[in-house]
Amino acid sequence: MKSIALTLHLPLFLLSVFAATAFAQTRTFSESDVEFTFEIPDARWKLVGKTPYVNLVYNTAREGELEIRKTTAPASKPISEVIRDEEQKLQFMPGYIAGKEENFSGKLRGAIFNFEFVRAGRNMSGRFYFLRSDDTVYILRFTGYADSLRSLRVQTDIIARTFQVKK
């Protein structure tokens, strides 16, 4: 009886794994005039600008927005100090509440800084990835409605994990 159940369930399990893989297709962001590349996990992420910063939105900017900036910081400067420099600008946002800082690694290593704020009476959140490449720190600035950005966390992590500087 167990072998019959196994014979029936194994093909269904394998089919579901392959179907999940097929739906999880990503596309690569790689523009000739941009020095970095990363994977975009969902077709709803759209490029809306490249100057002065690369900017993508998820459906609408309120649902999820990504702005990629870079700053120069000597490799000897701890990433936590780079985060503090950025936080000094953020603390003037209405309803700003600092969140926790987390270590992060993907193609580049760094940290994540989470925070909350209010825009037009709505609870918003930010999730900034600080990724170091020698003396340059790339800041992937994700913002959006708090509940929307929370649901996009897997996607923001994929984008940050695959972010790399072109050689």
N, C-alpha and C positions, 0 to 999 in steps of 0.2 A: 504494500500500500504506500509506503514511504517513497519507493522508487517511482511510482506513478505520479505522485504529487510533485516530486523533484523534477521529473520529466516535463510536467506541465508548467511548473513555476519558473524553471531556469530560462526557457526561451522568452517568457514574458518579462522576466527581469532584464535579460540582455537587450530586448527590444526597447524597454524603457530607458536604459542607460544610453543606448545609441540615439534615441529620440531626444533626450535631454542634451546630449552633445551637439546634435544638429541645431537645436534652438539656441544654443549658447554661442553662436557665431559672433566673432568680433571683427572689426575692421581696424586697420592701422592708420593713425594720423601721422602723415609724413608729408610735409610741404617743402619744396625746394628752398624757399627763403626763410625757413625756420630751422633752428639748430638742434631740435630735439624731436623725438618720436614717442608715441605711446599707443596702446590699444584702446579702442572705444567699444565698450561692451554692448551697446544698445543703439539702434538706428535713430532713436529719438534725440540723441545728442547731435546738435547742429552747430557748425562753425558760423559765428556771426561777425567775427572780426579778427584781424591779425595785426592791426596797428592801433595804438602802440603796443598792445599786449594781445596774445592769443586769447580769444574769448569764445566759449561754447555755452550753449544753453540746453537744458533738458526740457523739451516742450516749450516752456516759457521761462523767462529769467527768474520768476518768483518760485517756480517749482524746483529749479536747480540751475545754478550758473557756475561756470568754471572760468576763472581768469588766471593765466599763468604769467608770473612776473619773475624777475631774477634780480639778485642783489650780489654785491661783492662782499665777501667776508673771508679773511685769512683762514686757512685750514686750522690754525691754532685757536681760533675763536670758537668757543663751544656753541652748539646749535641752540642751546637754551638762551644764550644772549641774543642771538638773531631773533628768536621768538619774542623776547622781551622788547626788543626794538620795534617790532611790528605791533605788539600789544599796546605800546604807548599811543599809537595812532587809533587803535580800535576802541580804547576806553572812552572816547568821546561820543560813541554811537548811542542813541537813545536806548535805555534799558539794558545796557551792556552788562553781562555777567560772564566772567572768565570761567572756563571749564578746565578739564584736566589736560595734561600734556602726556603723550605716549611716545615711546620709541617706535620706530618704523623702519622696515627694510624691504627692499625690492631690488630692482636693478641698481638703484641708488639708496644709500642709507640716510636716515634723518629722524624727524619727529613729526608728530601730529599735534596740533593745538585746536581744541574745541571751545566754542563760546556760543552765547545766545545774545540776541538783541531784539529790538522792536522796530518794525518799519510799517508805517501807515496803519498802526493799531494791531498788526499781526505779529505773532511770535515767529521769529526767524532764528536760524542757527548758522554757524559757520564751522567749517572743518578745513583747516589749512594744513597742508603737507609741506614741510620744509625738507628739501632733498639736496644733499651736498654733492657737488662734483668739483673737487679740488678747492679753488678759492671762490667758487660760485655757488650760491644757494638758490635753487629754484623754488618758488613758492606757488603751490597749486592751491588757489583760493576758491573753495567751494562754498557757496551760500545758497540759501533758499528757505522756503517755509520749513519750520522745525520738523513737522511730521513728514513732509516730502523728502527732506534731506536725510532724515533717519532711514527712510525706506530705500534710499539710494546708496547707502553705505557700502554695500558689496561692490557696486559699480565704481564708486570713488576710490575704493581700495585697489581695484583692478587697474584703473587709470594710473594711479600713483605707483603701483608695483611694476608696471611695464614702462614707466617713464624712463627714458634714457637719452643721453646726449649722442648725437650722430658723430661718428668717427671720421 
